[in-house]
Amino acid sequence: MESDLERERIACLKSTRSPFVLEGLKSPVRWWGWCDEAFRYARESDRPVLLDIGAIWCWWCHVMDETTYSDPEVAQHINANFVPIKVDRDERPDVDRRFQEAAYLVSRQSGWPLTVFMTPDGDVIWAATYLPPRDSGGMPGMLSVLRAVLDAYRNRRGQIREYGMELRRALEHGYRAAPGEPSRYDVVFLITSLLDRFDERWGGFGTAPKFPPTAELALLMYRAFYDSKKSLYDRVVAATLKGMARGGIYDQLEGGFFRYSTDAMWVVPHYEKLLVDNAELTRIYAEAYALYGDPEYRRVVEGNVRWLDRHMRDPRGGYYASQSAVWGDEEGGYYRWTLEELREALGDGELLNLALEHFGYYAYDWPEGKATLFVAVDRDGLARKYGDVDTKLGEVYRRLLERRAAREPPFTDRTIYSGWSCSMALAELYAHRYVGAGNRGHALATLDRVIGEFWDGEVLWHGLRDGERVSRGVLEDYAYCILALLEGLAETGNEAYLSAALAMGRALLDRFASPEGGFHDVDVPGGPGLAEVRVRPIADAPHMSPNALAIMAVDRLFYVTGRREFREAAERAVRGLYGLASRLGTAGYYLALEHHIVEPPRIVVVDGPESQLHGAALRVYRPLKVVVPLTDGVLGYVEDSAVRAMKGQRGSAFVCAADACSMPIRDPGQLVATVRDFRRESYVLHFE
């Protein structure tokens, strides 16, 4: 007969319905989920907690489940002496954030799987990432670690408590206010550091591993639009965007970026695809196409949209969370090719030779002899040898895509996370405007679904899985969704988007704002020990930091409506976070600072949302611009007296920038020119 404790454990494990956590049902380890009952049982039974933080897309998380946690001796030891808890890092980014930082402080290791040992009260004893079942190659094995942790827990409680308090103080100190007087010219030091770390050969910054530097690219593109050093910034941006677009980090057949590259050349990735990474990259490439007109950037945006079409759209609106790196019993097998597989798809003649040269099959020592497709020789380089290369390459891509379509795709986590989906909706609106490639209808359906199912008028929920809500929204959920709703307003003039954005903005100020300035990552801390520490995340890791997004979100609410409470909150944030951001050198913060100090260009369209003026305002590119369709419904939310006075000029548009507004404009061509150039000199930074 099943015991009450076992029923409680299974109920806790199943409560999230996370595909990663539910894998614990198949394990010989008797896993719990993250719930109060698990920690209560740990206290009552006087056992340490083993915390396993990972994700369904994570290859090494699966390896650890199938080797370490499936080992009978390891499982028996854990079940007899520990309370094991599984946490999905996508579902609980707040828990993941705190313990990742603690793990780095303890062992200088972080990443997934994250393995943390702690007391029932949340004091960290030790932490690591992947652990094999037994000692191997100088690496401690799980059995050795379990015995050492258990000995420490039983015999050195005082030391553990003292160490736990030190870790807590260190974590709190890392987020302590260091206010200052921010200046736009502080960005000079960050850009100088970026240029020092720029990889001249392959693009990007630093060495392996390399994550797509979306915040850094956004900042450099912003400055490139205005500054005299444009050619230098353009070179850095182009090398990085093209390096990624041609690398194995980008899926050359189906589109979509993998999370990061294991090498400096962008060739061999880890093979998970996350929605949030692709949202930010889709937006960056769409803006880069608008700024530079390079068809390679268009190709990437179109490829990402096709990937969404094939794998990631929920028919009712919203986007699925991720695709796993796991395929059968190997990492990335869905994407990789042996020479024989290429020969079977292409034959043994010219198409095969073309493909081998184009994709650099012989240019790299491929793991297990299976190549990840990357562009080693582009069309121009092939044209002299192969003649009608476009037609032939088109046939190569068609046949390989057809062959891949016969493979079962990797597992897709169909959880819809509000913030990630809002970020992709925003990216698709940008892609639609600047590239003509994004699915505008699906982006707007996503915003409608967020308002209808994720937002209850008081709380924005973090996720939706199998029709049920998943945990409370975190800071980046609110920020992404406010930003996306304001772009939905710009696109349609629908005041429902502005109403929802304002309500979420008020909730953000009421529940997330820190007295020290800036915003906490959660409104209600969820758990014992380190999980209850209040933090104000400012680092880009790797996508733009939650506080940078939040500053831009509340600032844009001010720019659209003129409501001072949002401007004042942004001012407290940029001042209160200045010390943290300058110490860490976070590009997202400095982009938000630019957005705050110099009002971004604002186009007020006093015309129908489907008019030529409105279309021109949307399509013309200027970084961080704000478009306000001043309909009767929108006017009711606007407190800016200058904007309200524009309502009488029906059939016209105004461009406002750097504390000045243009005369009314009625010609779409004139509006485009004015948006590009009005008060442009006020945005220039003279670095010399």
C-alpha positions as CSV (number, residue, x, y, z in Angstrom):
1,M,0.0,0.0,0.0
2,E,1.3,3.4,-1.0
3,S,2.2,5.5,2.1
4,D,0.9,9.0,2.8
5,L,4.5,10.3,2.4
6,E,4.9,8.6,-1.0
7,R,1.6,10.1,-2.2
8,E,2.7,13.5,-1.0
9,R,6.0,13.2,-2.8
10,I,4.4,12.2,-6.1
11,A,1.8,14.9,-5.8
12,C,4.6,17.4,-5.2
13,L,6.6,16.1,-8.2
14,K,3.6,16.2,-10.5
15,S,2.3,19.6,-9.4
16,T,4.4,21.6,-11.9
17,R,3.8,19.2,-14.9
18,S,7.3,20.3,-16.0
19,P,8.6,17.7,-18.5
20,F,12.0,18.0,-16.9
21,V,10.7,17.4,-13.4
22,L,8.4,14.7,-14.5
23,E,11.4,12.7,-15.8
24,G,11.9,12.1,-12.1
25,L,9.0,9.6,-12.1
26,K,11.2,7.2,-14.2
27,S,14.2,7.5,-11.9
28,P,15.2,5.1,-9.1
29,V,15.9,8.3,-7.1
30,R,12.7,9.3,-5.2
31,W,12.6,12.9,-6.4
32,W,10.4,15.6,-5.0
33,G,9.5,18.9,-6.8
34,W,10.2,22.3,-5.3
35,C,7.4,22.5,-2.7
36,D,7.0,23.3,1.0
37,E,6.2,19.7,1.8
38,A,9.7,18.6,0.5
39,F,11.5,21.0,2.9
40,R,9.2,20.1,5.8
41,Y,10.0,16.4,5.3
42,A,13.7,17.3,5.2
43,R,13.4,19.1,8.5
44,E,11.3,16.4,10.1
45,S,13.6,13.6,9.0
46,D,16.7,15.7,9.6
47,R,18.1,15.1,6.1
48,P,20.1,17.3,3.8
49,V,18.6,18.4,0.5
50,L,20.0,17.5,-2.9
51,L,18.9,20.0,-5.4
52,D,19.1,19.2,-9.1
53,I,18.4,22.2,-11.4
54,G,18.2,21.6,-15.1
55,A,16.0,21.8,-18.1
56,I,14.4,19.4,-20.6
57,W,16.6,20.9,-23.4
58,C,19.9,20.3,-21.6
59,W,22.0,17.3,-22.9
60,W,24.2,17.0,-19.8
61,C,21.1,17.0,-17.5
62,H,19.9,13.9,-19.4
63,V,23.4,12.3,-19.2
64,M,23.4,12.8,-15.5
65,D,19.9,11.3,-15.1
66,E,20.9,8.3,-17.2
67,T,24.3,7.6,-15.6
68,T,24.6,9.1,-12.2
69,Y,21.0,9.1,-10.9
70,S,20.3,5.7,-12.5
71,D,23.2,4.1,-10.8
72,P,21.7,1.7,-8.2
73,E,24.2,2.4,-5.5
74,V,23.9,6.2,-6.0
75,A,20.1,6.1,-5.9
76,Q,20.1,3.9,-2.8
77,H,22.4,6.3,-1.0
78,I,20.3,9.4,-2.0
79,N,17.0,7.7,-1.0
80,A,18.3,6.6,2.4
81,N,20.0,9.9,3.4
82,F,18.8,12.9,1.4
83,V,15.6,14.6,0.2
84,P,16.2,15.0,-3.6
85,I,14.4,17.9,-5.3
86,K,14.2,18.6,-9.1
87,V,13.8,22.1,-10.4
88,D,13.1,23.2,-13.9
89,R,15.2,26.3,-14.5
90,D,12.9,27.7,-17.2
91,E,9.9,27.4,-14.8
92,R,11.8,28.8,-11.8
93,P,14.4,31.2,-13.0
94,D,14.4,32.9,-9.6
95,V,15.6,29.7,-7.9
96,D,18.1,29.0,-10.6
97,R,19.6,32.5,-10.5
98,R,20.3,32.4,-6.7
99,F,21.8,28.9,-6.6
100,Q,23.9,29.5,-9.8
101,E,25.5,32.4,-8.1
102,A,26.0,30.5,-4.9
103,A,27.5,27.6,-6.8
104,Y,30.0,29.9,-8.5
105,L,31.0,31.4,-5.1
106,V,31.4,27.8,-3.7
107,S,33.2,26.0,-6.5
108,R,33.7,28.5,-9.3
109,Q,31.3,26.3,-11.3
110,S,27.9,27.2,-12.8
111,G,25.7,25.9,-15.5
112,W,23.4,22.9,-16.0
113,P,22.9,20.4,-14.5
114,L,23.4,22.4,-11.3
115,T,23.9,20.1,-8.3
116,V,23.5,21.8,-4.9
117,F,23.6,20.3,-1.4
118,M,21.9,22.2,1.3
119,T,20.3,22.0,4.7
120,P,16.5,21.9,5.1
121,D,16.7,25.6,6.0
122,G,18.5,26.4,2.7
123,D,22.1,26.8,3.8
124,V,24.3,25.7,1.0
125,I,26.8,23.0,1.9
126,W,28.5,22.4,-1.5
127,A,27.7,22.8,-5.2
128,A,28.9,21.5,-8.6
129,T,27.6,20.9,-12.1
130,Y,27.8,17.4,-13.6
131,L,29.0,14.7,-11.3
132,P,29.7,11.1,-12.6
133,P,28.6,8.3,-10.3
134,R,32.1,7.5,-9.2
135,D,35.5,9.3,-9.1
136,S,36.9,9.6,-12.6
137,G,39.7,11.4,-14.2
138,G,40.4,13.6,-11.2
139,M,36.7,14.5,-10.9
140,P,35.0,13.6,-7.7
141,G,32.1,11.2,-8.2
142,M,28.6,11.5,-6.8
143,L,29.1,8.7,-4.2
144,S,32.2,10.4,-2.8
145,V,30.4,13.7,-2.6
146,L,27.3,12.2,-1.0
147,R,29.4,10.7,1.8
148,A,31.4,13.9,2.4
149,V,28.2,16.1,2.4
150,L,26.5,13.7,4.8
151,D,29.5,13.7,7.1
152,A,29.6,17.5,7.1
153,Y,25.8,17.7,7.8
154,R,26.0,15.3,10.7
155,N,29.2,16.6,12.3
156,R,29.7,20.2,11.4
157,R,26.3,21.9,11.6
158,G,27.7,25.1,13.1
159,Q,30.3,25.5,10.4
160,I,27.6,24.9,7.7
161,R,25.4,27.5,9.3
162,E,28.2,30.0,9.5
163,Y,29.2,29.3,5.9
164,G,25.6,29.5,4.7
165,M,25.3,33.0,6.3
166,E,28.5,34.1,4.6
167,L,27.1,33.0,1.3
168,R,23.9,34.8,1.9
169,R,25.8,38.0,2.9
170,A,27.9,37.6,-0.2
171,L,24.9,37.3,-2.4
172,E,23.1,40.2,-0.8
173,H,26.3,42.3,-1.0
174,G,26.6,41.6,-4.7
175,Y,23.2,43.3,-5.3
176,R,23.7,46.1,-2.7
177,A,22.9,49.6,-3.9
178,A,25.8,51.6,-5.2
179,P,24.0,54.7,-6.5
180,G,25.7,57.3,-8.6
181,E,25.2,60.1,-11.1
182,P,25.0,58.2,-14.4
183,S,26.4,59.9,-17.5
184,R,25.9,59.0,-21.2
185,Y,29.7,59.2,-21.6
186,D,30.1,56.2,-19.2
187,V,29.3,54.1,-22.2
188,V,32.7,55.0,-23.6
189,F,34.4,52.7,-21.1
190,L,32.2,49.8,-21.9
191,I,32.6,50.2,-25.6
192,T,36.4,50.5,-25.2
193,S,36.3,47.2,-23.2
194,L,34.2,45.5,-25.9
195,L,36.6,46.6,-28.6
196,D,39.5,45.3,-26.6
197,R,37.8,41.9,-26.4
198,F,36.6,41.8,-30.0
199,D,37.6,38.7,-31.9
200,E,38.9,40.2,-35.2
201,R,39.0,36.9,-36.9
202,W,35.6,35.3,-36.0
203,G,33.5,38.0,-34.5
204,G,32.0,38.2,-31.1
205,F,33.9,39.0,-27.9
206,G,36.4,36.9,-26.0
207,T,37.1,33.3,-26.6
208,A,35.2,30.0,-26.3
209,P,32.6,29.3,-25.3
210,K,30.7,32.1,-27.1
211,F,27.1,33.2,-26.6
212,P,25.4,35.5,-29.0
213,P,26.1,39.0,-27.6
214,T,22.6,40.5,-28.3
215,A,22.8,43.3,-25.8
216,E,26.2,44.4,-26.9
217,L,25.1,44.3,-30.6
218,A,22.0,46.4,-29.8
219,L,24.2,49.0,-28.1
220,L,26.8,49.1,-30.9
221,M,24.1,49.4,-33.6
222,Y,22.5,52.2,-31.6
223,R,25.7,54.1,-31.4
224,A,26.6,53.3,-35.1
225,F,23.4,55.0,-36.2
226,Y,24.6,58.3,-34.7
227,D,28.4,58.5,-34.0
228,S,31.5,59.4,-36.0
229,K,33.0,56.0,-35.2
230,K,30.2,54.3,-37.2
231,S,32.6,52.5,-39.5
232,L,34.4,50.9,-36.5
233,Y,31.1,49.8,-34.9
234,D,29.8,48.6,-38.3
235,R,32.8,46.3,-38.7
236,V,32.4,44.8,-35.3
237,V,28.6,44.3,-35.8
238,A,29.1,42.8,-39.3
239,A,31.8,40.4,-38.3
240,T,29.7,39.1,-35.4
241,L,26.4,38.9,-37.2
242,K,27.9,37.2,-40.2
243,G,30.1,34.9,-38.1
244,M,27.0,33.6,-36.3
245,A,24.8,33.5,-39.4
246,R,27.4,31.4,-41.3
247,G,28.3,29.2,-38.3
248,G,27.1,26.0,-37.0
249,I,25.4,27.9,-34.2
250,Y,22.8,28.8,-36.8
251,D,20.7,25.9,-38.2
252,Q,21.5,26.4,-41.9
253,L,18.6,24.2,-43.0
254,E,15.6,25.0,-40.8
255,G,16.6,28.3,-39.2
256,G,16.9,29.1,-35.5
257,F,20.0,29.6,-33.4
258,F,21.4,27.2,-30.9
259,R,22.1,28.5,-27.5
260,Y,25.9,28.9,-27.8
261,S,29.0,27.8,-29.5
262,T,31.6,25.6,-27.8
263,D,34.4,27.0,-29.9
264,A,35.5,30.5,-30.9
265,M,34.6,30.1,-34.6
266,W,30.8,29.6,-34.0
267,V,31.0,26.2,-35.6
268,V,30.1,23.5,-33.0
269,P,27.2,24.4,-30.7
270,H,25.4,22.8,-27.9
271,Y,22.2,21.9,-29.8
272,E,19.3,23.2,-27.7
273,K,17.2,26.0,-29.2
274,L,15.6,28.4,-26.8
275,L,12.7,30.7,-27.7
276,V,14.1,33.7,-25.8
277,D,17.5,33.5,-27.5
278,N,15.9,33.4,-30.9
279,A,13.5,36.2,-30.1
280,E,16.4,38.6,-29.3
281,L,18.4,37.4,-32.3
282,T,15.4,37.8,-34.7
283,R,15.0,41.3,-33.5
284,I,18.7,42.1,-33.8
285,Y,18.9,40.8,-37.4
286,A,15.7,42.6,-38.4
287,E,17.1,45.8,-37.1
288,A,20.5,45.1,-38.7
289,Y,18.7,44.6,-42.1
290,A,16.9,47.9,-41.6
291,L,20.2,49.7,-40.8
292,Y,22.5,48.0,-43.3
293,G,20.3,46.4,-46.0
294,D,22.5,43.3,-46.1
295,P,20.5,40.4,-47.7
296,E,22.3,37.9,-45.4
297,Y,20.5,39.4,-42.4
298,R,17.2,39.1,-44.2
299,R,18.0,35.4,-44.9
300,V,18.5,34.8,-41.2
301,V,15.2,36.5,-40.2
302,E,13.3,34.6,-42.8
303,G,14.9,31.4,-41.6
304,N,14.0,32.0,-38.0
305,V,10.4,32.7,-39.0
306,R,10.3,29.4,-40.9
307,W,11.6,27.6,-37.8
308,L,8.8,29.1,-35.8
309,D,6.3,28.0,-38.5
310,R,7.6,24.4,-38.4
311,H,8.1,23.9,-34.7
312,M,7.3,26.6,-32.3
313,R,3.9,28.3,-32.8
314,D,0.9,27.5,-30.7
315,P,-2.2,27.8,-33.0
316,R,-4.0,30.0,-30.5
317,G,-1.2,32.4,-30.0
318,G,2.1,32.2,-28.1
319,Y,5.3,30.2,-28.8
320,Y,6.7,27.1,-27.3
321,A,9.6,27.3,-24.9
322,S,12.4,25.2,-26.4
323,Q,13.7,22.3,-28.5
324,S,15.9,19.8,-26.8
325,A,19.5,19.1,-27.7
326,V,18.7,15.4,-27.0
327,W,18.0,13.2,-30.0
328,G,17.9,9.5,-29.3
329,D,21.0,8.6,-27.4
330,E,23.2,11.5,-28.8
331,E,23.5,15.2,-28.6
332,G,22.3,17.1,-31.7
333,G,22.0,14.0,-33.8
334,Y,18.9,15.5,-35.6
335,Y,21.2,18.3,-37.0
336,R,24.4,16.4,-37.7
337,W,25.5,14.5,-40.8
338,T,27.9,11.7,-41.6
339,L,29.6,11.6,-45.0
340,E,27.5,8.6,-45.9
341,E,24.3,10.4,-45.0
342,L,25.2,13.3,-47.2
343,R,26.1,11.0,-50.1
344,E,22.7,9.2,-49.7
345,A,20.9,12.5,-49.9
346,L,22.9,14.2,-52.7
347,G,24.4,11.4,-54.8
348,D,28.0,10.9,-55.5
349,G,28.5,13.7,-58.0
350,E,28.7,17.4,-58.3
351,L,26.0,18.2,-55.7
352,L,27.9,16.2,-53.1
353,N,31.2,17.9,-53.9
354,L,29.5,21.3,-53.8
355,A,28.0,20.6,-50.4
356,L,31.2,19.3,-48.9
357,E,33.0,22.4,-49.9
358,H,30.2,24.8,-49.0
359,F,29.6,23.3,-45.6
360,G,33.3,22.8,-44.8
361,Y,33.0,19.0,-44.2
362,Y,36.8,18.5,-44.4
363,A,37.7,21.7,-42.7
364,Y,37.0,20.5,-39.2
365,D,37.6,17.4,-37.1
366,W,34.0,16.5,-36.4
367,P,33.1,14.7,-33.1
368,E,32.0,11.2,-33.9
369,G,32.5,12.0,-37.6
370,K,29.2,13.8,-37.8
371,A,29.3,17.3,-39.2
372,T,27.3,20.3,-38.2
373,L,26.5,22.3,-41.3
374,F,28.1,25.7,-41.5
375,V,29.0,28.0,-44.4
376,A,32.7,27.6,-45.0
377,V,32.6,28.9,-48.6
378,D,29.9,31.3,-49.6
379,R,28.1,31.5,-53.0
380,D,30.6,34.0,-54.4
381,G,33.5,31.7,-53.5
382,L,31.7,28.7,-55.2
383,A,30.5,30.5,-58.3
384,R,33.8,30.4,-60.2
385,K,34.0,26.6,-59.8
386,Y,30.4,25.5,-60.1
387,G,28.7,27.9,-62.5
388,D,25.0,28.3,-61.7
389,V,25.7,28.0,-58.0
390,D,22.4,29.4,-56.8
391,T,20.3,26.7,-58.6
392,K,22.7,24.0,-57.5
393,L,22.9,25.1,-53.9
394,G,19.1,25.5,-53.8
395,E,18.9,21.8,-54.8
396,V,21.4,20.8,-52.1
397,Y,19.4,22.6,-49.4
398,R,16.1,21.2,-50.7
399,R,17.4,17.6,-50.6
400,L,19.0,17.9,-47.2
401,L,15.9,19.5,-45.8
402,E,13.8,16.8,-47.3
403,R,16.0,14.1,-45.7
404,R,15.9,15.8,-42.4
405,A,12.1,16.0,-42.5
406,A,12.1,12.2,-42.4
407,R,13.8,12.4,-38.9
408,E,11.7,12.7,-35.8
409,P,12.3,16.2,-34.5
410,P,13.8,16.8,-31.0
411,F,11.4,17.1,-28.1
412,T,9.7,20.5,-28.0
413,D,8.7,21.8,-24.6
414,R,5.2,23.2,-25.3
415,T,5.1,25.3,-22.3
416,I,4.3,28.9,-23.2
417,Y,6.1,31.4,-21.0
418,S,4.6,34.8,-21.0
419,G,7.8,36.8,-21.2
420,W,9.5,34.7,-23.8
421,S,6.4,34.7,-26.0
422,C,6.1,38.5,-25.6
423,S,9.7,38.9,-26.6
424,M,9.2,36.8,-29.8
425,A,5.9,38.6,-30.6
426,L,7.9,41.9,-30.4
427,A,10.6,40.4,-32.6
428,E,8.0,39.2,-35.2
429,L,6.5,42.7,-35.3
430,Y,10.0,44.1,-36.0
431,A,10.6,41.4,-38.7
432,H,7.2,42.3,-40.3
433,R,8.1,46.0,-40.4
434,Y,11.7,45.9,-41.5
435,V,12.0,42.6,-43.4
436,G,8.4,41.8,-44.4
437,A,8.9,38.3,-42.9
438,G,7.3,38.2,-39.5
439,N,3.9,36.8,-38.8
440,R,2.1,39.9,-37.7
441,G,-1.2,38.1,-37.1
442,H,0.4,35.5,-34.8
443,A,2.3,38.2,-32.9
444,L,-0.9,40.1,-32.2
445,A,-2.7,36.8,-31.3
446,T,0.0,36.2,-28.8
447,L,-0.6,39.6,-27.1
448,D,-4.3,38.9,-27.1
449,R,-3.7,35.6,-25.4
450,V,-1.3,37.1,-22.8
451,I,-4.0,39.6,-21.9
452,G,-6.7,37.0,-21.8
453,E,-5.0,34.0,-20.2
454,F,-1.7,35.1,-18.5
455,W,-2.9,38.4,-17.0
456,D,-5.6,38.3,-14.4
457,G,-5.8,42.0,-13.8
458,E,-3.4,41.8,-10.8
459,V,-0.8,39.1,-11.6
460,L,1.0,38.2,-14.8
461,W,1.5,34.4,-14.7
462,H,4.9,33.0,-15.8
463,G,3.7,30.1,-17.9
464,L,0.8,28.1,-19.4
465,R,1.2,24.4,-19.6
466,D,-1.6,22.0,-20.6
467,G,-4.1,24.8,-20.2
468,E,-3.0,25.6,-16.6
469,R,-1.0,28.5,-15.2
470,V,2.6,27.9,-14.0
471,S,4.0,30.1,-11.2
472,R,3.9,33.8,-10.8
473,G,5.5,36.0,-13.4
474,V,9.0,37.3,-12.8
475,L,10.4,40.7,-13.6
476,E,11.4,39.9,-17.2
477,D,7.9,38.6,-17.9
478,Y,6.4,41.9,-17.0
479,A,9.1,43.9,-18.9
480,Y,9.0,41.9,-22.1
481,C,5.2,41.9,-22.1
482,I,4.9,45.7,-21.5
483,L,7.4,46.3,-24.3
484,A,5.5,44.0,-26.7
485,L,2.1,45.4,-25.8
486,L,3.4,48.9,-26.6
487,E,4.6,47.7,-29.9
488,G,1.2,46.1,-30.4
489,L,-0.3,49.5,-29.7
490,A,2.1,51.1,-32.2
491,E,1.1,48.5,-34.8
492,T,-2.7,48.7,-34.4
493,G,-3.7,51.7,-32.4
494,N,-5.7,49.3,-30.2
495,E,-6.1,50.9,-26.8
496,A,-6.6,47.5,-25.1
497,Y,-2.9,46.9,-25.5
498,L,-2.1,50.2,-23.8
499,S,-4.6,49.6,-21.0
500,A,-3.0,46.2,-20.3
501,A,0.5,47.6,-20.5
502,L,-0.4,50.4,-18.0
503,A,-1.9,47.9,-15.6
504,M,1.1,45.6,-15.8
505,G,3.3,48.7,-15.3
506,R,1.5,49.7,-12.2
507,A,1.8,46.1,-10.9
508,L,5.6,46.2,-11.6
509,L,6.0,49.4,-9.7
510,D,3.9,48.3,-6.8
511,R,5.3,44.8,-6.3
512,F,8.8,44.7,-7.8
513,A,10.3,48.1,-7.2
514,S,13.2,48.2,-4.6
515,P,13.5,51.1,-2.1
516,E,17.1,51.3,-3.3
517,G,16.1,51.8,-6.9
518,G,15.6,49.3,-9.6
519,F,13.5,46.2,-9.4
520,H,13.6,42.8,-7.7
521,D,13.3,39.8,-9.9
522,V,10.3,38.4,-8.1
523,D,7.4,39.9,-6.2
524,V,7.2,37.1,-3.6
525,P,10.4,35.2,-2.7
526,G,9.7,31.5,-3.0
527,G,11.6,29.2,-0.7
528,P,14.0,28.9,2.2
529,G,17.5,30.2,2.7
530,L,19.1,31.7,-0.4
531,A,15.7,31.5,-2.3
532,E,14.3,34.3,-0.1
533,V,17.2,36.7,-0.8
534,R,16.0,39.8,-2.7
535,V,18.1,40.4,-5.8
536,R,18.0,43.1,-8.6
537,P,19.4,41.3,-11.6
538,I,21.4,43.7,-13.9
539,A,23.8,41.3,-15.7
540,D,23.1,40.3,-19.3
541,A,23.1,36.5,-19.1
542,P,23.3,36.3,-22.1
543,H,20.1,38.0,-23.1
544,M,19.3,41.5,-21.9
545,S,19.1,41.8,-18.1
546,P,15.6,42.0,-16.4
547,N,16.4,45.4,-14.9
548,A,17.5,46.9,-18.3
549,L,14.3,45.6,-19.8
550,A,12.2,47.0,-16.9
551,I,13.8,50.4,-17.1
552,M,13.0,50.6,-20.8
553,A,9.5,49.3,-20.3
554,V,8.6,51.9,-17.7
555,D,10.3,54.7,-19.6
556,R,8.3,53.8,-22.7
557,L,5.1,53.9,-20.7
558,F,6.1,57.4,-19.8
559,Y,7.0,58.3,-23.4
560,V,3.6,57.0,-24.7
561,T,1.4,58.4,-21.9
562,G,3.3,61.2,-20.1
563,R,2.6,59.6,-16.7
564,R,5.2,60.8,-14.3
565,E,5.2,57.8,-11.9
566,F,6.9,55.7,-14.6
567,R,9.5,58.3,-15.4
568,E,10.3,58.7,-11.7
569,A,10.7,54.9,-11.2
570,A,13.0,54.7,-14.2
571,E,15.1,57.6,-12.8
572,R,15.4,55.8,-9.4
573,A,16.4,52.6,-11.2
574,V,19.2,54.1,-13.4
575,R,20.6,55.8,-10.3
576,G,20.2,53.0,-7.9
577,L,21.7,50.4,-10.3
578,Y,24.5,52.6,-11.6
579,G,27.2,51.1,-9.3
580,L,26.2,47.5,-10.0
581,A,26.0,48.1,-13.8
582,S,29.3,50.0,-14.1
583,R,31.1,47.3,-12.0
584,L,29.7,44.5,-14.2
585,G,29.9,46.4,-17.5
586,T,26.5,45.4,-18.7
587,A,25.5,46.6,-22.2
588,G,21.8,46.3,-21.5
589,Y,22.0,48.8,-18.7
590,Y,23.8,51.3,-20.9
591,L,21.3,50.9,-23.7
592,A,18.6,51.6,-21.1
593,L,20.5,54.5,-19.8
594,E,20.7,56.0,-23.3
595,H,17.0,55.4,-23.7
596,H,16.4,57.2,-20.4
597,I,18.7,60.2,-20.6
598,V,17.9,61.2,-24.2
599,E,14.2,60.7,-25.1
600,P,14.0,58.4,-28.1
601,P,12.4,59.7,-31.2
602,R,8.6,59.6,-30.8
603,I,6.3,59.7,-33.8
604,V,2.7,60.7,-32.9
605,V,0.4,59.8,-35.8
606,V,-2.9,61.7,-35.7
607,D,-4.5,59.6,-38.4
608,G,-6.1,56.1,-38.8
609,P,-3.9,53.2,-37.8
610,E,-4.0,51.9,-41.4
611,S,-3.0,55.2,-43.0
612,Q,0.0,55.8,-45.2
613,L,1.5,58.0,-42.5
614,H,1.1,55.3,-39.9
615,G,2.7,52.7,-42.2
616,A,5.6,55.0,-42.9
617,A,6.1,55.7,-39.2
618,L,6.3,51.9,-38.6
619,R,8.6,51.0,-41.5
620,V,11.2,53.7,-41.2
621,Y,14.2,52.7,-39.0
622,R,15.6,54.7,-36.2
623,P,16.8,52.8,-33.1
624,L,14.5,52.7,-30.1
625,K,11.8,54.9,-31.8
626,V,8.3,55.1,-30.2
627,V,5.2,55.2,-32.4
628,V,2.0,56.5,-30.8
629,P,-1.2,56.3,-33.0
630,L,-3.3,59.0,-31.3
631,T,-6.8,57.5,-31.7
632,D,-9.7,58.7,-29.6
633,G,-9.3,55.6,-27.4
634,V,-5.6,56.1,-26.9
635,L,-6.1,59.8,-26.1
636,G,-8.0,58.8,-22.9
637,Y,-4.8,57.3,-21.4
638,V,-2.4,60.2,-22.4
639,E,-1.6,62.9,-19.8
640,D,1.1,64.7,-21.9
641,S,-0.6,68.0,-22.7
642,A,1.6,68.6,-25.7
643,V,0.5,65.3,-27.2
644,R,-3.1,65.9,-26.4
645,A,-2.9,69.2,-28.2
646,M,-1.9,67.4,-31.4
647,K,-5.3,65.7,-31.6
648,G,-6.7,68.6,-33.5
649,Q,-4.2,68.1,-36.4
650,R,-6.0,65.1,-37.9
651,G,-4.3,63.6,-41.0
652,S,-0.9,64.6,-39.8
653,A,2.1,63.3,-37.8
654,F,4.6,64.8,-35.5
655,V,8.2,63.8,-34.7
656,C,9.4,64.6,-31.2
657,A,13.0,64.2,-30.1
658,A,15.4,65.7,-27.6
659,D,12.7,68.0,-26.1
660,A,11.4,69.4,-29.4
661,C,8.7,68.5,-31.8
662,S,8.4,69.0,-35.6
663,M,5.7,70.9,-37.3
664,P,2.8,68.8,-38.5
665,I,3.7,66.5,-41.4
666,R,1.2,65.2,-43.9
667,D,3.4,63.6,-46.5
668,P,4.7,60.0,-45.9
669,G,8.0,60.6,-47.6
670,Q,8.6,63.8,-45.6
671,L,7.8,61.8,-42.5
672,V,10.4,59.2,-43.3
673,A,13.1,61.8,-43.8
674,T,12.1,63.6,-40.6
675,V,12.1,60.5,-38.5
676,R,15.6,59.7,-39.7
677,D,17.1,63.1,-39.2
678,F,15.1,65.2,-36.7
679,R,17.4,66.4,-33.9
680,R,19.9,63.7,-34.8
681,E,22.8,65.8,-33.5
682,S,21.5,65.6,-30.0
683,Y,22.1,61.8,-29.9
684,V,25.8,62.0,-31.0
685,L,28.5,61.1,-28.5
686,H,31.9,62.7,-29.3
687,F,34.4,60.1,-28.1
688,E,37.5,61.9,-29.4
